Amino acid sequence: MEHMIPKLTHFAINTDDVDSTRAFYGSVFGWQFREYGPSGFVQILDETGETPMGAIQPRRQLLEDAPTLGFECTFGVDDVDVVRERVLEAGGTILMDKATIPTVGHLLAFKDPGGNPAMVMQYDSSAG
């Protein structure tokens, strides 16, 4: 029986600046967006430009002593080296340079201009 890799179905990116975060992810991943819900909320659309897969929203404080600092998700990409360059060009910071996980692929962690960490994985079962 084959093992199916879970698909990310929704996530929210909390930020102090929705517009700059939207511009960052549009530049790095080519994402499309549409306004929705309360003022300042933006849906992130899938590759069809129709189906929501996440949101960018004003930062909220869920914990009494700390603001919500984003999300932890990994996005599958074709080339982590290309994404690394796009992240830097768009104003992000590299948190962890490309690391190889044997038989899984190559992982890179970055921080967007809103302070949110994220990861990209170039899946490669022959990685060693």
N, C-alpha and C positions, 0 to 999 in steps of 0.2 A: 504494500500500500504506500502510495506516495504521500510525503508530508507537504502540506500546503503552507506557504509562508503567509502569515497574517497580513492583511492590507490595512493601512491606516485609513480610518473612515471619517474621523473628525478630530480637530484639535483647535485650540484657541491660543493666539499669541497675544499676551498682555504687553502693553507698551505705554510709555508716556507721550509718544508722538506717533499717532496712527499714520499720518501722511508719509513721514520718513521711513517707517517700517514697511509700508506698502511699496514705496519706491525701491527700497532695498531688495525685497523679495521679487518684485517685478523684474528688476535688473539681473539678479542672480539666477532665478529659476524660470523666468518668463511667465510667471503666473498672471492670470486675469482676475479681476475683482469686480464686485458690484456692491453698492451701498445697500444696507438693509437694517431693519430694526431701529433702535435708538440712534440719535445723531452720533456720528463718529465710529459706528460699527461698520465693518467691511467684510463681506463674504469672500473667501478664497475659492475660486472655481476650478473644477477639474479640467482636463485637456479638451473637453468638448466646449468649455466656456458656459456650460449650462448647469451642471450639478455642483452644489456646494460640497467642499471637502474640509472646510475649516473656516476660521474667522480671525481677523485682527480686531482687537478691541482696546478701549482705554484701560489702563492698568487699574485693577481693583485690589483691595486689601482684604484677603480672606482670613489671614491670621492677624490677630490683634497687634503683634509686635513686628510684623514684617510685610512689606508689599509683595504681591504676587509677582514672581520673577519668571514668567514665561512657561515654557513647556520642555519636555524631553521627548523628542521623536527622532527617528532616523528615516531619512528619505533615500530610496534607491536611485542611484545616478549611473550614467554610462562611464564617467571619468572624474574621479575625485580631484585630479590635478587641475582640470579645467574649472571645476567649481571653486577650488582654492583661489585661483586667480580672480574669478568673478567676485568672490567674497571680499577680497582685498580691494579691488577696484571700486566696489560699491560702498566701501566704508566700514566693513566688518573687521573682526579680529580673529585670528586663528588661535584656538584654545589647545588643540592637539593636532600636530602634523600627522600626515598619513601614516597609519599603523596597519600592518598586515595581520589579520586573524587567519591562521592556517585553515584551509578548506572552506573559508567563508568569504573573504574578500579584503578590501582595503577601506579603512574607516578614517574619517576626518571630522574633527569637531571645531565649530566656530561660534562666535558670538556676533549677533546682529547689532546695529547701532542703538537699539533699544535696550541692550544688555541681556538679551535672551540667548541661551545656548541652544545649539542644534547640531545634529550629526548627519553626515551623508555616508552611504556605503556603496562601494562599487563591488557588487557581488561577483565572486569568481571562485568556483569550487576547486580550481587548481592552484589557488594562492598558497604559498608556503612560507 
